Amino acid sequence: MRIAFATHVGLEGLTPSDRVATDELHRRGAEVVPFPWSASADWRRFGAVVIRATWDYYKRPAEFLAWLRGLERERVPLWNPAPLAAWNMHKGYLRDLERAGVPVVPTAWVSQPDSYGSLEQLVRSRGWSDVVVKPVISANANHTWRTHGPPSGMDEERFRALAAEGEVMVQPLVESLAREGEWSFVFLGGEFSHAVLKRPASGDFRVQNIFGGTVTRADARSEWVEQAGSVLDAVRGPWLYARVDGCILDGRFVLMELEMLEPDLFLNLDPLAPARFADALLRTSRNDPAPVA
């Protein structure tokens, strides 16, 4: 079987997580080729295309969406499937999940600069203190920032500039993240695989390693695993992988993001995870993914 791992032009080779997955697939007789999603290619020559480190999609969302739809039209076996990936591109999916009963970190959605007046008015109306502001199409904390106390004049300028470019989401800063970290629960082929705990650098709130964040393999309470898994009950259609990110508030898991597009699955941090991924991919690839409504 010939498999493509879709990446981006700025990445040479594979991430550490995808490298161990590739090694495992090679041991099973499959050939894995990393290929930038934006490159000219006949994707139909692959038995499966797996969206992996396509980490520049948010810079060219229309082009990326067209790529997804093109593969869907050509009936290329894509994981995760194009409709699910397209839904997951826009963080408005959190609204869908919240309506389905999933506990989600409180969020204000700003569709235009004047819809809430000022950032200060929004924060005051919600009774929040420090907040995190970010665009709804983003990755790696791009254009994501926080306030310190009441929004300053500079905060207001950044808020209006960001809202002028597209929809913005504002959330209260979760203080427990700095103390306890952010949990990521990885699910492969419908089953829980492993969990990791991501912690920000001292004085920061972002857990990404480009900002000094760290990630370690961790054992989570069984009830947290179950609560994270219940998030996926609201997802329609087939899927290969999911990373459920969140925090623990009052002893319960609360969703921050559901990553089903291009997350790091941290397969290199769990010795059994590469085999689980390979099993799930080869099993699901026996059938073409059905469209997701």
Contacts in CASP RR format, 6 or more apart in sequence:
PFRMAT RR
TARGET T0000
AUTHOR 0000-0000-0000
METHOD contacts of the structure
MODEL  1
MRIAFATHVGLEGLTPSDRVATDELHRRGAEVVPFPWSASADWRRFGAVV
IRATWDYYKRPAEFLAWLRGLERERVPLWNPAPLAAWNMHKGYLRDLERA
GVPVVPTAWVSQPDSYGSLEQLVRSRGWSDVVVKPVISANANHTWRTHGP
PSGMDEERFRALAAEGEVMVQPLVESLAREGEWSFVFLGGEFSHAVLKRP
ASGDFRVQNIFGGTVTRADARSEWVEQAGSVLDAVRGPWLYARVDGCILD
GRFVLMELEMLEPDLFLNLDPLAPARFADALLRTSRNDPAPVA
1 29 0 8 1.000
1 30 0 8 1.000
1 31 0 8 1.000
1 47 0 8 1.000
1 48 0 8 1.000
1 282 0 8 1.000
1 285 0 8 1.000
2 30 0 8 1.000
2 31 0 8 1.000
2 33 0 8 1.000
2 45 0 8 1.000
2 46 0 8 1.000
2 47 0 8 1.000
3 25 0 8 1.000
3 30 0 8 1.000
3 31 0 8 1.000
3 32 0 8 1.000
3 33 0 8 1.000
3 46 0 8 1.000
3 47 0 8 1.000
3 48 0 8 1.000
3 49 0 8 1.000
3 50 0 8 1.000
3 281 0 8 1.000
3 285 0 8 1.000
4 32 0 8 1.000
4 33 0 8 1.000
4 34 0 8 1.000
4 35 0 8 1.000
4 41 0 8 1.000
4 43 0 8 1.000
4 46 0 8 1.000
4 48 0 8 1.000
4 49 0 8 1.000
4 50 0 8 1.000
5 14 0 8 1.000
5 18 0 8 1.000
5 22 0 8 1.000
5 32 0 8 1.000
5 33 0 8 1.000
5 34 0 8 1.000
5 35 0 8 1.000
5 50 0 8 1.000
5 52 0 8 1.000
5 53 0 8 1.000
6 35 0 8 1.000
6 36 0 8 1.000
6 37 0 8 1.000
6 49 0 8 1.000
6 50 0 8 1.000
6 51 0 8 1.000
6 52 0 8 1.000
6 53 0 8 1.000
6 54 0 8 1.000
7 13 0 8 1.000
7 14 0 8 1.000
7 34 0 8 1.000
7 35 0 8 1.000
7 36 0 8 1.000
7 37 0 8 1.000
7 52 0 8 1.000
7 53 0 8 1.000
7 54 0 8 1.000
8 36 0 8 1.000
8 37 0 8 1.000
8 38 0 8 1.000
8 53 0 8 1.000
8 54 0 8 1.000
8 55 0 8 1.000
8 56 0 8 1.000
8 57 0 8 1.000
9 36 0 8 1.000
9 38 0 8 1.000
9 39 0 8 1.000
9 56 0 8 1.000
10 36 0 8 1.000
10 56 0 8 1.000
11 34 0 8 1.000
11 36 0 8 1.000
11 53 0 8 1.000
11 55 0 8 1.000
13 34 0 8 1.000
14 22 0 8 1.000
14 34 0 8 1.000
14 52 0 8 1.000
14 53 0 8 1.000
15 52 0 8 1.000
15 53 0 8 1.000
15 264 0 8 1.000
16 268 0 8 1.000
17 264 0 8 1.000
17 265 0 8 1.000
17 266 0 8 1.000
17 267 0 8 1.000
17 268 0 8 1.000
17 269 0 8 1.000
18 34 0 8 1.000
18 52 0 8 1.000
18 53 0 8 1.000
18 267 0 8 1.000
19 268 0 8 1.000
20 267 0 8 1.000
20 268 0 8 1.000
20 273 0 8 1.000
20 274 0 8 1.000
21 32 0 8 1.000
21 265 0 8 1.000
21 267 0 8 1.000
21 274 0 8 1.000
21 277 0 8 1.000
21 278 0 8 1.000
22 32 0 8 1.000
23 274 0 8 1.000
24 274 0 8 1.000
24 275 0 8 1.000
24 277 0 8 1.000
24 278 0 8 1.000
25 32 0 8 1.000
25 278 0 8 1.000
25 281 0 8 1.000
25 282 0 8 1.000
26 32 0 8 1.000
28 278 0 8 1.000
28 282 0 8 1.000
30 278 0 8 1.000
30 282 0 8 1.000
33 46 0 8 1.000
34 52 0 8 1.000
35 41 0 8 1.000
37 51 0 8 1.000
37 54 0 8 1.000
37 57 0 8 1.000
37 64 0 8 1.000
37 67 0 8 1.000
38 56 0 8 1.000
38 60 0 8 1.000
38 63 0 8 1.000
38 64 0 8 1.000
38 67 0 8 1.000
43 49 0 8 1.000
43 71 0 8 1.000
43 74 0 8 1.000
43 76 0 8 1.000
44 74 0 8 1.000
44 76 0 8 1.000
46 76 0 8 1.000
46 77 0 8 1.000
47 77 0 8 1.000
47 285 0 8 1.000
48 77 0 8 1.000
48 78 0 8 1.000
48 79 0 8 1.000
48 281 0 8 1.000
48 285 0 8 1.000
49 71 0 8 1.000
49 76 0 8 1.000
49 77 0 8 1.000
49 78 0 8 1.000
49 79 0 8 1.000
50 78 0 8 1.000
50 79 0 8 1.000
50 240 0 8 1.000
50 281 0 8 1.000
51 78 0 8 1.000
51 79 0 8 1.000
51 80 0 8 1.000
51 85 0 8 1.000
51 261 0 8 1.000
51 262 0 8 1.000
52 262 0 8 1.000
53 262 0 8 1.000
53 264 0 8 1.000
54 64 0 8 1.000
54 261 0 8 1.000
54 262 0 8 1.000
55 139 0 8 1.000
55 140 0 8 1.000
55 262 0 8 1.000
57 64 0 8 1.000
57 89 0 8 1.000
57 139 0 8 1.000
57 261 0 8 1.000
57 262 0 8 1.000
58 89 0 8 1.000
58 135 0 8 1.000
58 137 0 8 1.000
58 138 0 8 1.000
58 139 0 8 1.000
58 142 0 8 1.000
61 89 0 8 1.000
61 137 0 8 1.000
64 89 0 8 1.000
65 86 0 8 1.000
65 89 0 8 1.000
68 78 0 8 1.000
68 82 0 8 1.000
68 85 0 8 1.000
68 86 0 8 1.000
69 82 0 8 1.000
69 86 0 8 1.000
70 82 0 8 1.000
71 78 0 8 1.000
71 82 0 8 1.000
72 78 0 8 1.000
72 81 0 8 1.000
72 82 0 8 1.000
72 83 0 8 1.000
72 291 0 8 1.000
75 288 0 8 1.000
77 285 0 8 1.000
77 288 0 8 1.000
77 289 0 8 1.000
78 85 0 8 1.000
78 289 0 8 1.000
79 239 0 8 1.000
79 240 0 8 1.000
79 241 0 8 1.000
79 281 0 8 1.000
79 284 0 8 1.000
79 285 0 8 1.000
79 289 0 8 1.000
80 88 0 8 1.000
80 239 0 8 1.000
80 240 0 8 1.000
80 241 0 8 1.000
80 260 0 8 1.000
80 261 0 8 1.000
80 289 0 8 1.000
81 237 0 8 1.000
81 238 0 8 1.000
81 239 0 8 1.000
81 289 0 8 1.000
81 290 0 8 1.000
81 291 0 8 1.000
81 292 0 8 1.000
83 291 0 8 1.000
83 292 0 8 1.000
83 293 0 8 1.000
84 235 0 8 1.000
84 237 0 8 1.000
84 239 0 8 1.000
84 260 0 8 1.000
84 292 0 8 1.000
85 260 0 8 1.000
85 261 0 8 1.000
87 93 0 8 1.000
87 96 0 8 1.000
87 292 0 8 1.000
88 258 0 8 1.000
88 259 0 8 1.000
88 260 0 8 1.000
88 261 0 8 1.000
89 137 0 8 1.000
89 261 0 8 1.000
90 136 0 8 1.000
90 137 0 8 1.000
91 134 0 8 1.000
91 136 0 8 1.000
91 137 0 8 1.000
91 138 0 8 1.000
91 169 0 8 1.000
91 257 0 8 1.000
92 109 0 8 1.000
92 136 0 8 1.000
92 169 0 8 1.000
93 258 0 8 1.000
94 104 0 8 1.000
94 107 0 8 1.000
94 169 0 8 1.000
94 255 0 8 1.000
94 257 0 8 1.000
94 258 0 8 1.000
95 107 0 8 1.000
95 109 0 8 1.000
96 234 0 8 1.000
97 104 0 8 1.000
97 231 0 8 1.000
97 234 0 8 1.000
97 255 0 8 1.000
97 258 0 8 1.000
98 104 0 8 1.000
100 234 0 8 1.000
101 234 0 8 1.000
102 230 0 8 1.000
102 231 0 8 1.000
102 234 0 8 1.000
102 255 0 8 1.000
103 227 0 8 1.000
103 252 0 8 1.000
103 253 0 8 1.000
103 254 0 8 1.000
103 255 0 8 1.000
104 254 0 8 1.000
104 255 0 8 1.000
104 256 0 8 1.000
105 171 0 8 1.000
105 172 0 8 1.000
105 174 0 8 1.000
105 246 0 8 1.000
105 247 0 8 1.000
105 254 0 8 1.000
105 255 0 8 1.000
105 256 0 8 1.000
106 126 0 8 1.000
106 128 0 8 1.000
106 171 0 8 1.000
106 172 0 8 1.000
107 169 0 8 1.000
107 170 0 8 1.000
107 171 0 8 1.000
108 116 0 8 1.000
108 122 0 8 1.000
108 126 0 8 1.000
108 169 0 8 1.000
108 170 0 8 1.000
108 171 0 8 1.000
109 136 0 8 1.000
109 167 0 8 1.000
109 168 0 8 1.000
109 169 0 8 1.000
110 116 0 8 1.000
110 122 0 8 1.000
110 163 0 8 1.000
110 167 0 8 1.000
110 168 0 8 1.000
110 169 0 8 1.000
110 170 0 8 1.000
111 166 0 8 1.000
111 167 0 8 1.000
112 163 0 8 1.000
113 159 0 8 1.000
113 160 0 8 1.000
113 163 0 8 1.000
113 164 0 8 1.000
115 163 0 8 1.000
116 122 0 8 1.000
116 125 0 8 1.000
118 151 0 8 1.000
118 156 0 8 1.000
118 159 0 8 1.000
119 131 0 8 1.000
119 133 0 8 1.000
119 147 0 8 1.000
119 151 0 8 1.000
119 155 0 8 1.000
119 156 0 8 1.000
119 159 0 8 1.000
119 170 0 8 1.000
120 150 0 8 1.000
120 151 0 8 1.000
120 156 0 8 1.000
122 170 0 8 1.000
123 129 0 8 1.000
123 131 0 8 1.000
123 147 0 8 1.000
123 150 0 8 1.000
123 151 0 8 1.000
123 170 0 8 1.000
126 172 0 8 1.000
128 172 0 8 1.000
129 149 0 8 1.000
129 172 0 8 1.000
129 173 0 8 1.000
130 146 0 8 1.000
130 147 0 8 1.000
130 148 0 8 1.000
130 149 0 8 1.000
130 172 0 8 1.000
130 173 0 8 1.000
131 146 0 8 1.000
131 147 0 8 1.000
131 151 0 8 1.000
131 170 0 8 1.000
131 171 0 8 1.000
131 172 0 8 1.000
131 173 0 8 1.000
132 144 0 8 1.000
132 145 0 8 1.000
132 146 0 8 1.000
132 170 0 8 1.000
132 171 0 8 1.000
132 172 0 8 1.000
132 173 0 8 1.000
132 205 0 8 1.000
133 144 0 8 1.000
133 145 0 8 1.000
133 146 0 8 1.000
133 147 0 8 1.000
133 158 0 8 1.000
133 159 0 8 1.000
133 162 0 8 1.000
133 168 0 8 1.000
133 169 0 8 1.000
133 170 0 8 1.000
134 141 0 8 1.000
134 142 0 8 1.000
134 143 0 8 1.000
134 144 0 8 1.000
134 145 0 8 1.000
134 168 0 8 1.000
134 169 0 8 1.000
135 142 0 8 1.000
135 143 0 8 1.000
135 144 0 8 1.000
135 162 0 8 1.000
135 165 0 8 1.000
135 166 0 8 1.000
135 167 0 8 1.000
135 168 0 8 1.000
135 169 0 8 1.000
136 166 0 8 1.000
136 167 0 8 1.000
136 168 0 8 1.000
136 169 0 8 1.000
138 144 0 8 1.000
139 262 0 8 1.000
140 208 0 8 1.000
140 210 0 8 1.000
141 206 0 8 1.000
141 208 0 8 1.000
141 210 0 8 1.000
141 211 0 8 1.000
143 162 0 8 1.000
144 206 0 8 1.000
145 158 0 8 1.000
146 173 0 8 1.000
146 205 0 8 1.000
147 155 0 8 1.000
151 159 0 8 1.000
159 168 0 8 1.000
162 168 0 8 1.000
173 205 0 8 1.000
174 247 0 8 1.000
174 249 0 8 1.000
174 256 0 8 1.000
176 247 0 8 1.000
176 248 0 8 1.000
176 249 0 8 1.000
177 200 0 8 1.000
177 205 0 8 1.000
177 207 0 8 1.000
177 247 0 8 1.000
178 200 0 8 1.000
178 203 0 8 1.000
178 205 0 8 1.000
180 247 0 8 1.000
180 248 0 8 1.000
181 197 0 8 1.000
181 198 0 8 1.000
181 199 0 8 1.000
181 200 0 8 1.000
181 207 0 8 1.000
181 247 0 8 1.000
182 197 0 8 1.000
182 198 0 8 1.000
182 199 0 8 1.000
182 207 0 8 1.000
182 245 0 8 1.000
182 246 0 8 1.000
182 247 0 8 1.000
182 256 0 8 1.000
183 195 0 8 1.000
183 196 0 8 1.000
183 197 0 8 1.000
183 198 0 8 1.000
183 218 0 8 1.000
183 220 0 8 1.000
183 224 0 8 1.000
183 228 0 8 1.000
183 245 0 8 1.000
183 246 0 8 1.000
183 247 0 8 1.000
183 248 0 8 1.000
183 253 0 8 1.000
184 195 0 8 1.000
184 196 0 8 1.000
184 197 0 8 1.000
184 198 0 8 1.000
184 215 0 8 1.000
184 243 0 8 1.000
184 244 0 8 1.000
184 245 0 8 1.000
184 246 0 8 1.000
184 259 0 8 1.000
184 263 0 8 1.000
184 266 0 8 1.000
185 192 0 8 1.000
185 195 0 8 1.000
185 220 0 8 1.000
185 224 0 8 1.000
185 225 0 8 1.000
185 228 0 8 1.000
185 229 0 8 1.000
185 243 0 8 1.000
185 244 0 8 1.000
185 245 0 8 1.000
186 192 0 8 1.000
186 193 0 8 1.000
186 194 0 8 1.000
186 195 0 8 1.000
186 196 0 8 1.000
186 241 0 8 1.000
186 242 0 8 1.000
186 243 0 8 1.000
186 265 0 8 1.000
186 266 0 8 1.000
186 273 0 8 1.000
187 193 0 8 1.000
187 229 0 8 1.000
187 232 0 8 1.000
187 241 0 8 1.000
187 242 0 8 1.000
187 243 0 8 1.000
187 244 0 8 1.000
188 240 0 8 1.000
188 241 0 8 1.000
188 265 0 8 1.000
188 273 0 8 1.000
188 276 0 8 1.000
188 277 0 8 1.000
188 279 0 8 1.000
188 280 0 8 1.000
189 239 0 8 1.000
189 240 0 8 1.000
189 241 0 8 1.000
189 280 0 8 1.000
189 283 0 8 1.000
189 284 0 8 1.000
190 232 0 8 1.000
190 239 0 8 1.000
190 242 0 8 1.000
190 280 0 8 1.000
191 276 0 8 1.000
191 280 0 8 1.000
192 225 0 8 1.000
192 228 0 8 1.000
192 229 0 8 1.000
193 270 0 8 1.000
193 272 0 8 1.000
193 273 0 8 1.000
193 276 0 8 1.000
193 277 0 8 1.000
194 217 0 8 1.000
194 266 0 8 1.000
194 269 0 8 1.000
194 270 0 8 1.000
194 272 0 8 1.000
194 273 0 8 1.000
195 217 0 8 1.000
195 218 0 8 1.000
195 219 0 8 1.000
195 220 0 8 1.000
195 225 0 8 1.000
196 215 0 8 1.000
196 216 0 8 1.000
196 217 0 8 1.000
196 218 0 8 1.000
196 266 0 8 1.000
196 269 0 8 1.000
197 215 0 8 1.000
197 216 0 8 1.000
197 218 0 8 1.000
198 207 0 8 1.000
198 213 0 8 1.000
198 214 0 8 1.000
198 215 0 8 1.000
199 207 0 8 1.000
199 213 0 8 1.000
199 214 0 8 1.000
199 215 0 8 1.000
199 216 0 8 1.000
200 206 0 8 1.000
200 207 0 8 1.000
200 211 0 8 1.000
200 212 0 8 1.000
200 213 0 8 1.000
201 211 0 8 1.000
201 212 0 8 1.000
201 213 0 8 1.000
201 214 0 8 1.000
204 211 0 8 1.000
204 212 0 8 1.000
204 213 0 8 1.000
206 213 0 8 1.000
207 213 0 8 1.000
207 215 0 8 1.000
209 215 0 8 1.000
215 266 0 8 1.000
215 269 0 8 1.000
216 269 0 8 1.000
217 266 0 8 1.000
217 269 0 8 1.000
217 270 0 8 1.000
224 248 0 8 1.000
224 253 0 8 1.000
227 252 0 8 1.000
227 253 0 8 1.000
228 244 0 8 1.000
228 246 0 8 1.000
228 253 0 8 1.000
228 255 0 8 1.000
229 244 0 8 1.000
231 244 0 8 1.000
231 255 0 8 1.000
231 258 0 8 1.000
232 239 0 8 1.000
232 242 0 8 1.000
232 244 0 8 1.000
232 258 0 8 1.000
235 242 0 8 1.000
235 258 0 8 1.000
235 260 0 8 1.000
236 292 0 8 1.000
236 293 0 8 1.000
237 289 0 8 1.000
237 290 0 8 1.000
237 292 0 8 1.000
237 293 0 8 1.000
238 284 0 8 1.000
238 289 0 8 1.000
238 290 0 8 1.000
238 292 0 8 1.000
239 260 0 8 1.000
240 280 0 8 1.000
240 281 0 8 1.000
240 284 0 8 1.000
241 260 0 8 1.000
241 263 0 8 1.000
241 265 0 8 1.000
241 277 0 8 1.000
241 280 0 8 1.000
242 258 0 8 1.000
242 259 0 8 1.000
242 260 0 8 1.000
243 258 0 8 1.000
243 259 0 8 1.000
243 260 0 8 1.000
243 263 0 8 1.000
243 264 0 8 1.000
243 265 0 8 1.000
244 255 0 8 1.000
244 258 0 8 1.000
244 259 0 8 1.000
245 255 0 8 1.000
245 256 0 8 1.000
245 257 0 8 1.000
245 258 0 8 1.000
245 259 0 8 1.000
246 253 0 8 1.000
246 254 0 8 1.000
246 255 0 8 1.000
246 256 0 8 1.000
246 257 0 8 1.000
247 253 0 8 1.000
247 254 0 8 1.000
247 256 0 8 1.000
248 254 0 8 1.000
265 273 0 8 1.000
265 277 0 8 1.000
266 273 0 8 1.000
267 273 0 8 1.000
267 274 0 8 1.000
267 277 0 8 1.000
268 274 0 8 1.000
END
